[in-house]
Amino acid sequence: MQKVAIVGAGHMAKVHGAAYAKMANAKPVAVVDIRKEAADELAASIGAQGFTDFDAMLQAVDPDVIDVCTPTPFHKPYVLKAAEAGKHVITEKPMGRSLDECREMIATTDKAGVKFMVAHVLRFFPEFAAAKAQIDAGAVGKPAIVRTTRGGGFPTGSDDWYANVEMSGGLILDLIIHDFDWLRWCFGEADRVYAKGLAHSRLDHIDYALVTIRFKSGVIAHVEGTWANPSGFTVKFEVAGDQGLLDFYNKETAPVTVAQKDGGAKKAGVTIPESPTAQNPYYLELQHFIDCIEGDCAPSITAEDGLRAVEISLAALESLKTGKPVSVGA
Amino acid sequence: MPVKLGLMSFAHMHMGSYASAVNQIPEAEMVGIADHDLDRAKKMAETFNSKAFVSYEELLKQDIDAVIVASENIHHRELTIMAAEAGKHVLCEKPIATTIADAQEMIDVCKRNNVQLMTAFPCRFSPAMVRVKELVDAGTIGEILAVKGTNQGRMPGGWFIQKDKSGGGAVIDHTVHVADLMRWMLKSEAAEVYAEISNAMHHEDYDDVGQLTITFDNGVFTSLNTSWSRPKSFPTWGDVTMEITGTNGVISMDMFAQDMHLYSDKTMSTTWLGWGSNIDLLMVQDFVSRVANGQPVSVTGEDGLRALEVALGAYRSFDLGEPVRLPLST
């Protein structure tokens, strides 16, 4: 039984907390957040204890696992603290705000000999896992051109941190890094990245990007990310190969749609699609990490994977500034 | 008095559609057909209840007001100039030519002979596109920030994949429609283009994958997928789409979404059957009525040249591995 302490009490912390609460071989024991009320509230809902101080939490509950669900700039300090205390650690994506941060996390967790995983949850989404399996099985032949879309409205976070590009990296680092990781998983290492986007525009709570990646395999990928679309969360992918085409659109595959005349807290007239699955992808992801700890095996997503995804995001952000394609993996 | 039309070459499959449009328009009269391939001219004359002429020269000697040119791309210049010098207005299939110099010469010769040159961009006449332009002009989604476009299709084969006749592959074939729509809608010229191009769909000596990024003079950035990425088994020929992001929302256009799905045991295949308005008919109607009334055509040779420049710039960008400024210096 792994005792898990969650750092952060925001949206992802709630999702992770609920998952641990259902797990047979793990249990959430602590929630740490500088906002005492938020920590206590989440802790109470999952049978854990709330803390405002990380070290005090270590002393009080001596967890086995630290789950870092903070805003991006706080991933590194808590990953290091966890590793130095000899705790296994999983951190939300993106792994870090810079490659140096990522390298430091890898070195420290290696040295401490703890398990370390970056939560690229897309790999546990059934549609993305199934697509990868089809691609690997040759369903579309040799892949040639891949297109993805992800996004919706501008996200809300504590202190509005998503709107601070220095902290969040905008949607290129925070959102479409999901797609970058999935693309690497499917098509190997990237060669160069060219991107246009609004990360450095002064527009209020709008971000949008169009990123083109050429992979070393010759595959060309185009990734659209939006925090400017009020029509609800949209996810699409399309993989065209020399023997077929595989495509997906979340709005066409939601088995349940609710439309309420009076939507209560939500705006009236809004329809909300739902795509329930037997196990939610976050649960599968965290269960995998816990099982790796219990069975002493390597997590399927490595720290190196986390770093490489950040590298693509940073290359895209660099391309926004220079207006040129940026080489990666050199 | 009807507008008397001559049809020059059925090499491009769109001529079949233009010919049937001419026969549906009461104000238009098809005087005759000429083609490099005399047998094809005879066959088409039979199909469209018209007369075949043994040469383009013979056709142009007839009492006609205007011609439609739909030869292989490489011959657009020669046929357009021939018609202009005979004093006929010209509706020329896209891309207007295969080089900037050819396009410029076509424009100049038409001007000198006081005939009009229209580039066949039927997508401008799509009721969906007309509605989108109306919405954009009305400021429905605020200020436009970015556009993601596609014009993907099946590999057409034939002379389209012979560079000495087509001037290129998927990029020259599929860039111009949406590049033109973007220019028209944004009221701005393309200032820079970057492209990733490959032949990974068919592995032959023509390009069949193109992913362009086009930045406009007004700062709007766009991407455009021009690939022949639809497999033979795809239920329709392809698409023209635009996802337009503004400061106050998003407009999505899927130009040929007006369809129904036929699942047939006779063919053991699925087909998406379009029922939307015939945009070729709308375009030919517009050409005929403007010629009849002595009004300027709504899509000019200059428009054709600007769109061609984006395609040629894309090839140059890929060769150089960096973005290319437009207009191109020839």
HADDOCK unambig.tbl for C-alpha pairs under 7 A between the chains (distance, minus, plus):
assign (segid A and resid 144 and name CA) (segid B and resid 200 and name CA) 5.05 0.50 0.50
assign (segid A and resid 144 and name CA) (segid B and resid 201 and name CA) 5.84 0.50 0.50
assign (segid A and resid 145 and name CA) (segid B and resid 209 and name CA) 6.88 0.50 0.50
assign (segid A and resid 196 and name CA) (segid B and resid 221 and name CA) 6.68 0.50 0.50
assign (segid A and resid 210 and name CA) (segid B and resid 223 and name CA) 6.93 0.50 0.50
assign (segid A and resid 228 and name CA) (segid B and resid 249 and name CA) 6.47 0.50 0.50
assign (segid A and resid 229 and name CA) (segid B and resid 249 and name CA) 5.80 0.50 0.50
assign (segid A and resid 229 and name CA) (segid B and resid 250 and name CA) 5.86 0.50 0.50
assign (segid A and resid 230 and name CA) (segid B and resid 249 and name CA) 6.29 0.50 0.50
assign (segid A and resid 240 and name CA) (segid B and resid 229 and name CA) 5.87 0.50 0.50
assign (segid A and resid 241 and name CA) (segid B and resid 201 and name CA) 6.03 0.50 0.50
assign (segid A and resid 242 and name CA) (segid B and resid 200 and name CA) 6.90 0.50 0.50
assign (segid A and resid 242 and name CA) (segid B and resid 201 and name CA) 4.42 0.50 0.50
assign (segid A and resid 242 and name CA) (segid B and resid 202 and name CA) 6.14 0.50 0.50
assign (segid A and resid 243 and name CA) (segid B and resid 231 and name CA) 6.92 0.50 0.50
assign (segid A and resid 244 and name CA) (segid B and resid 231 and name CA) 5.56 0.50 0.50
assign (segid A and resid 245 and name CA) (segid B and resid 230 and name CA) 6.97 0.50 0.50
assign (segid A and resid 245 and name CA) (segid B and resid 231 and name CA) 6.62 0.50 0.50
assign (segid A and resid 324 and name CA) (segid B and resid 322 and name CA) 6.29 0.50 0.50
assign (segid A and resid 324 and name CA) (segid B and resid 323 and name CA) 6.68 0.50 0.50
assign (segid A and resid 325 and name CA) (segid B and resid 322 and name CA) 6.52 0.50 0.50
